[in-house]
Amino acid sequence: MIKFLVDSGSDYTLEEAKEKGIYFAPLSITFSDGTFLDGVEIDRKEFYDRLINKEQFPKTAQPSPQTFLEFFEDAKENGDEVIAITISSGISGTYQSACIAKDMAEYDKIHVIDSKSAIYAIKIMVDYGIELRDQGKSFDEIVETLEKMVGKIHILLAVNTLDNLYKGGRLTKMEAGIGNLAKLKPVISVPDGKVTLLKKCIGKKKAVNNLIELSKEIDIDPKFPLYATYTFDTKNMEMMKEKFSENGINITEAYEMGATIGTHVGAGAFGVIIVEKF
C-alpha cells in the first residue's frame, strides 16, 4: 500500500487526513498562555479568534523527528510505502525533522519531498498523488510526478494588514505603520519556499488587478482548477473572485488558510493558488 504523510502546514484538517488514510503530523503553535498542536488541540476558528481578538502573535514549531518516526515505523511494520510531503524548508524545519526520522527508521520505502510551498499547494500535490495511486501508478512513478510539481504551484496573496508581517520580523515598525496609513496592500508569493514581496499596491482594487495580471503570466495546467484562498473573512476573497470572473478567469473552489501562513499574513488576506504546466 502506498501511503501519504502531511504536516498541518498543508492545510489538511485532521478529519480530512483520517478520511483519506493520510498520516498527519501537526506543527505546534505557542501563544502566551500555552502551546497547542495545530489541527489537533486548536482549530482554525480558535486560532483566528486568538490572533485577532486577543492580539497575540503566536510562534510555530515543527514536529519532532519522533513524531515522524512513529508513522514511518508503523508503515515499516505493515510493509507500506510512504510519500511524505512537507511544508517548505524555507519556512519551517519540518522537512529536516522528517529526513532525520527517515534515517532513523532504516526503511528504504520512504520518500520525503520538500514541497517548497505551503497551505493548499501541498494538498493539491497529495490529492493528485492519491489519484495517481488509485490509477495504479507505482511508488516511483508517483514520486517522479510529484517532484516535477515542486515549484509549479504558485501562491499569490494580497495582505490586508501589515501588522503581522511586522510582528513576524518581515517589516520594520515604521514600514508597517506607513504602509497601513497609505492603505498599502502588498502582493506576496512563496517562490522557492520563502515569503517574497511581489508588488506594493495602494488599496484592494489595485491588489486584485495585480493578482489578475500575475495569474495571466502563468501557463496554467488545465488539469487543475484555480483555487481561491483566504484568512478568516471571506469578503475580500469573494470580491476578488468576482473581479477574476469579469476578466474571464473562473475560480470554483475556495479554502481558508491555516495557522502556518495565517500567522504571518493576518486576517482578511486573500489570493489564488495556480498550478502551472509541468
Salt bridges, closest charged atoms under 4 A:
ASP33 OD1 - ARG50 NH1 2.83
GLU46 OE2 - ARG50 NE 3.29
ASP114 OD2 - LYS116 NZ 3.52
ASP127 OD1 - LYS20 NZ 2.84
ASP127 OD2 - LYS123 NZ 3.53
ASP134 OD1 - ARG133 NE 3.30
GLU144 OE2 - LYS148 NZ 3.84
GLU147 OE2 - HIS111 NE2 2.78
ASP219 OD1 - LYS277 NZ 3.78
ASP221 OD2 - LYS223 NZ 2.83
GLU246 OE1 - LYS243 NZ 3.81
GLU276 OE2 - LYS152 NZ 3.65
GLU276 OE1 - HIS154 NE2 2.73
